[in-house]
Amino acid sequence: MEESPHLKEEEQYPSKRPRVDQSLALYNPSAAPGGDDAIRTSSLSHPTMKLTGHKGSIYSLAYSPDGECLVSGSFDMTCLLWNASGSCENFNILEKGHKNAILDVKWSCDSDFVVTASADKNLAWWDATTGMRIKRFIGHEGIVNAVDTLQSSPKLSVSASDDKTARLWDARTKGDVSSFEHDFQCTSVAYSADGNMVYTGGLDNCITAWDVRTQSMSMKMKGHTDTITCLSLHPKGTHLLSNSMDGTLKTWDIRPFVKDGGKRHCKTFEGGTHNAEKGLLNCAWSSDGSMVTGGSADKAVHIWDELSTEELYYLPGHSGCVNSVVFHPKENVIASGSSDKSIYVGELSG
């Protein structure tokens, strides 16, 4: 890259605040009481930092399971690897692996590999240490919108595409392992914790569960009224979180046997927005499952309490659509990526 990625140091995330007060911006240094002298709650060198280096919109973020690294995927066809602690230095770049925008990125469960989904209809499997592309997954006939990796195996992944299929991939073999055919484009995908089920969402506004062993559809979960843009598995594997263009996030009980006569839709979280760009905005759980978040077109980060569905944090600061927000797996830290080409990493105040 012509310009080395760099970071700007700023101040702390504000405390919980009423939605109506628009003057207290997340990344406004003058708004943060205490500054660097305040009690620190993470390994970050500063309470909030702005990371820059991408030359296009940032579509996806992911923390490695060991909490050591953050990876960002962008419209500029590259991924940047950042240290998750200290000054969050950029230490590697994954490039020359795709010929179009990188739309989604995930880590393998051992934190050694990164898998990317791209608008060039392919996926790439990368060595996170060397930055080299090890393998290219070829088979989709349309844009690959989303990818997920299996928590219990470092070599398995699943993808969702505009070609109306979800495909399973094994980094040890050539071609896809199996494929699930849909009636509509697939925009989101998630693995179950044990790898026996795959969940997909798309233009039909439904979440479809597929049995990997029998290669058949297991069930459909209905409740959203517009395209589902992301699916995320609860840390304990019991529930799914979904984001939709209908402006809501929802949780779903995916355990084999459900109380209340089989009702699987649990809760709805409101406050986030989608816009005419129709971006595939993400959603994510905190490491203990107590909070949820998701991308939003209103240029703000929204974080909700999972139990009460109350909005805990409304954090302005970005100057473009927030496409991805993720929680650190071990610390009280969040990272947000935006169409403004920047990433903010910061502590959540108590």
C-alpha positions in Angstrom: 0.0 0.0 0.0 1.2 3.5 -0.8 0.4 4.8 2.6 1.2 3.0 5.9 -1.8 2.4 8.1 -1.7 4.6 11.1 -3.9 5.4 14.1 -5.1 8.4 15.9 -5.4 8.4 19.7 -8.6 9.8 21.1 -10.6 9.7 24.3 -12.9 7.3 26.1 -16.3 6.0 25.3 -18.9 8.0 27.2 -21.0 6.5 29.9 -24.5 5.3 29.2 -26.6 8.2 28.1 -30.1 9.2 27.0 -30.7 8.8 23.2 -32.0 12.4 23.0 -28.7 14.0 23.9 -26.9 14.2 20.5 -24.2 16.6 21.8 -22.2 13.9 23.6 -20.3 12.2 20.8 -18.5 8.9 21.2 -15.2 10.1 19.8 -15.3 13.7 21.0 -12.3 14.2 23.3 -13.9 17.0 25.2 -16.9 14.8 26.1 -14.9 12.2 28.0 -14.6 12.8 31.7 -11.3 11.8 33.3 -9.4 11.1 30.1 -6.4 8.8 30.4 -6.3 9.3 34.1 -9.6 7.5 34.5 -9.7 3.9 35.7 -8.8 1.7 32.8 -10.6 -1.5 32.0 -8.6 -3.0 29.2 -5.2 -3.6 27.7 -5.6 -0.8 25.2 -3.0 2.0 25.5 -5.8 4.6 25.2 -9.5 4.3 26.1 -10.5 4.9 22.4 -8.4 4.8 19.2 -9.1 5.4 15.6 -7.5 3.0 13.2 -7.0 4.1 9.6 -5.3 2.5 6.6 -8.1 1.1 4.4 -8.8 3.0 1.1 -12.4 1.9 0.9 -15.4 1.2 3.0 -14.9 -1.4 5.8 -17.5 -4.1 5.6 -16.4 -6.7 8.2 -14.5 -7.0 11.4 -13.5 -10.1 13.5 -11.5 -10.6 16.6 -9.5 -13.8 16.8 -10.8 -16.3 19.4 -7.6 -15.9 21.5 -8.2 -12.1 21.6 -4.8 -11.2 20.2 -5.8 -9.8 16.8 -8.4 -7.9 14.9 -9.0 -8.3 11.2 -10.8 -5.9 8.9 -12.2 -6.6 5.4 -12.7 -3.8 3.0 -14.0 -2.6 -0.4 -10.4 -2.0 -1.3 -10.0 -5.8 -1.7 -7.6 -6.2 1.3 -7.7 -7.2 4.9 -5.6 -5.5 7.5 -4.5 -7.3 10.7 -4.2 -5.3 13.9 -2.9 -6.0 17.3 -5.9 -6.1 19.7 -4.0 -4.6 22.6 -1.7 -1.7 23.2 -1.7 0.8 20.4 -3.5 -1.6 18.0 -0.7 -1.4 15.4 -1.3 -2.8 12.0 1.2 -5.7 11.6 0.1 -7.4 8.4 -2.0 -7.1 5.2 -3.8 -9.8 3.3 -3.8 -8.6 -0.3 -3.8 -9.9 -3.9 -6.2 -12.6 -3.0 -9.4 -11.1 -4.3 -10.4 -9.1 -7.4 -13.4 -7.4 -5.8 -14.6 -6.2 -2.4 -14.2 -8.3 0.7 -17.6 -8.6 2.2 -17.1 -10.8 5.2 -14.2 -12.2 7.2 -13.9 -14.8 10.0 -11.1 -16.5 12.0 -10.6 -20.2 12.4 -11.2 -21.5 15.9 -7.5 -21.9 16.6 -6.8 -18.2 15.6 -4.2 -19.4 13.0 -6.3 -18.8 9.8 -8.6 -16.2 8.3 -11.2 -16.9 5.7 -12.6 -14.1 3.5 -15.8 -13.9 1.3 -15.7 -11.6 -1.7 -17.8 -10.1 -4.4 -15.4 -11.8 -6.9 -17.5 -15.0 -6.3 -14.7 -16.7 -4.4 -13.5 -17.3 -0.8 -9.8 -17.3 0.3 -8.1 -19.1 3.1 -5.2 -17.2 4.6 -2.3 -17.9 7.0 -2.7 -15.2 9.6 1.0 -15.4 10.6 2.6 -15.1 7.2 -0.2 -13.2 5.4 -0.1 -15.6 2.5 -3.2 -17.0 0.8 -3.1 -20.8 1.2 -6.2 -21.8 -0.7 -9.0 -20.4 -2.8 -12.5 -21.8 -2.6 -14.0 -21.8 -6.0 -17.5 -22.9 -6.8 -20.0 -20.1 -6.2 -21.5 -18.5 -9.3 -22.5 -15.3 -7.6 -21.3 -12.8 -5.1 -20.3 -14.4 -1.8 -22.0 -12.4 0.9 -21.1 -14.2 4.1 -18.9 -16.8 5.6 -18.7 -18.6 9.0 -16.3 -21.0 10.6 -16.9 -24.0 12.9 -16.0 -23.5 16.5 -14.8 -27.1 16.9 -12.8 -27.5 13.8 -10.1 -25.2 12.4 -10.5 -26.3 8.8 -14.3 -26.1 8.1 -16.3 -23.1 6.9 -19.6 -22.3 5.3 -20.6 -19.6 2.9 -23.7 -17.8 1.5 -24.0 -16.4 -2.0 -26.2 -14.6 -4.4 -26.2 -17.8 -6.5 -28.9 -19.1 -4.1 -26.7 -21.6 -2.4 -24.8 -22.1 0.9 -21.7 -24.2 0.5 -19.6 -26.1 3.0 -15.8 -26.0 2.6 -12.9 -28.0 4.0 -9.4 -26.4 3.7 -7.9 -29.9 3.3 -9.9 -30.7 0.1 -10.6 -29.3 -3.3 -14.0 -27.8 -4.1 -17.0 -27.6 -1.8 -18.0 -30.5 0.4 -21.7 -30.0 0.0 -24.3 -27.4 -1.1 -27.7 -26.3 0.1 -30.0 -25.0 -2.6 -32.3 -22.0 -1.9 -35.1 -20.3 -3.8 -33.7 -16.9 -3.1 -30.3 -15.2 -2.7 -28.5 -16.0 0.5 -27.1 -13.1 2.4 -26.1 -14.5 5.8 -24.9 -17.8 7.3 -24.0 -19.3 10.6 -22.7 -22.7 11.8 -24.2 -24.4 14.9 -21.7 -25.1 17.7 -21.4 -28.8 16.9 -21.3 -28.3 13.1 -24.4 -30.5 12.6 -26.6 -27.6 11.5 -26.2 -24.6 9.2 -28.4 -21.6 9.4 -29.0 -19.3 6.5 -30.9 -16.0 5.9 -31.7 -14.2 2.8 -34.2 -12.3 0.6 -37.1 -14.5 1.7 -36.9 -12.8 5.2 -36.7 -16.3 6.9 -34.0 -18.1 8.7 -33.6 -21.7 7.4 -32.0 -24.5 9.3 -30.2 -27.2 7.4 -29.1 -30.6 8.7 -25.6 -31.2 7.5 -25.8 -35.0 8.0 -28.9 -35.5 6.0 -28.4 -32.6 3.6 -32.0 -31.5 4.1 -33.9 -28.5 5.5 -34.8 -28.9 9.1 -37.0 -25.9 9.8 -37.8 -22.3 8.9 -38.0 -19.4 11.5 -40.2 -16.5 10.4 -40.5 -13.1 12.0 -38.5 -10.6 10.0 -40.2 -8.5 7.4 -37.2 -7.8 5.2 -33.9 -9.2 4.0 -31.8 -10.8 6.8 -28.3 -9.2 6.6 -26.4 -11.2 9.3 -26.7 -14.2 11.6 -24.5 -14.7 14.7 -24.4 -17.7 17.1 -24.7 -17.2 20.9 -21.4 -18.0 22.7 -23.0 -21.1 24.2 -24.6 -22.1 21.0 -28.2 -22.0 22.2 -29.5 -19.0 20.3 -29.1 -17.1 17.1 -29.0 -13.3 16.6 -30.2 -11.8 13.4 -30.0 -8.4 11.8 -32.5 -7.4 9.1 -33.3 -4.6 6.7 -36.6 -4.2 8.6 -34.6 -2.2 11.2 -34.6 -4.8 14.0 -32.3 -7.4 15.6 -34.0 -10.6 16.8 -32.9 -13.6 18.9 -34.0 -17.1 18.2 -33.9 -20.3 20.4 -32.2 -23.0 18.3 -32.0 -25.7 21.0 -33.6 -29.0 19.8 -36.5 -28.8 22.2 -38.1 -25.4 22.9 -40.5 -24.4 25.7 -43.7 -22.5 25.2 -45.0 -24.8 22.5 -42.2 -24.5 20.1 -42.0 -20.7 19.8 -38.4 -19.9 18.7 -38.5 -16.2 18.3 -37.4 -14.7 21.7 -36.7 -11.0 21.6 -36.6 -8.0 19.3 -34.1 -5.1 19.6 -35.0 -1.8 18.0 -33.0 1.4 17.4 -30.7 0.5 14.6 -31.5 1.6 11.0 -30.9 0.5 7.4 -30.8 2.7 4.4 -31.1 2.7 0.6 -27.6 1.4 0.2 -29.0 -2.0 1.4 -25.7 -2.9 3.0 -25.3 -6.3 4.8 -24.9 -4.9 8.3 -23.6 -7.3 10.9 -24.7 -8.3 14.3 -22.8 -9.8 17.3 -23.0 -11.1 20.9 -20.7 -10.1 23.7 -18.5 -12.9 25.0 -20.9 -13.7 27.9 -24.1 -13.3 25.8 -25.3 -10.4 28.0 -25.2 -7.7 25.3 -25.9 -7.6 21.6 -24.9 -5.1 18.9 -25.2 -4.6 15.1 -24.3 -2.4 12.3 -26.5 0.6 11.6 -26.9 3.2 8.9 -27.3 6.1 11.3 -23.5 6.3 11.7 -23.8 5.2 15.4 -22.9 2.1 17.4 -25.9 0.6 19.2 -25.5 -1.8 22.1 -28.5 -3.5 23.8 -28.9 -5.4 27.0 -29.9 -8.9 25.9 -32.0 -9.6 29.0 -34.2 -6.5 29.0 -33.7 -5.4 25.3 -32.9 -1.9 26.6 -30.5 0.1 24.6 -27.4 0.5 26.9 -25.1 2.5 24.6 -25.7 4.8 21.7 -22.3 5.9 20.4 -22.0 8.4 17.6 -18.6 9.2 16.0 -18.4 7.7 12.6 -19.1 9.8 9.5 -20.5 6.9 7.5 -22.7 3.9 7.8 -21.5 1.5 10.6 -21.3 -1.8 8.8 -19.7 -4.0 11.5 -19.5 -3.9 15.3 -17.8 -6.7 17.3 -17.0 -7.3 20.9 -13.6 -8.4 22.1 -13.7 -12.0 23.3 -12.0 -11.4 26.6 -12.2 -7.7 27.4 -14.8 -5.0 27.8 -13.9 -3.6 24.4 -15.7 -3.0 21.1 -14.5 -2.3 17.6 -16.6 -0.7 14.8 -16.0 -0.5 11.1 -17.6 2.0 8.8 -18.1 3.2 5.2 -16.0 6.2 6.3 -13.0 3.9 5.9 -12.1 4.0 9.6 -12.2 1.6 12.6 -12.8 2.7 16.2 -11.6 0.5 19.0 -12.5 1.5 22.6 -13.4 0.5 26.1 -17.0 0.4 27.1 -17.4 2.5 30.3 -19.4 1.1 33.2 
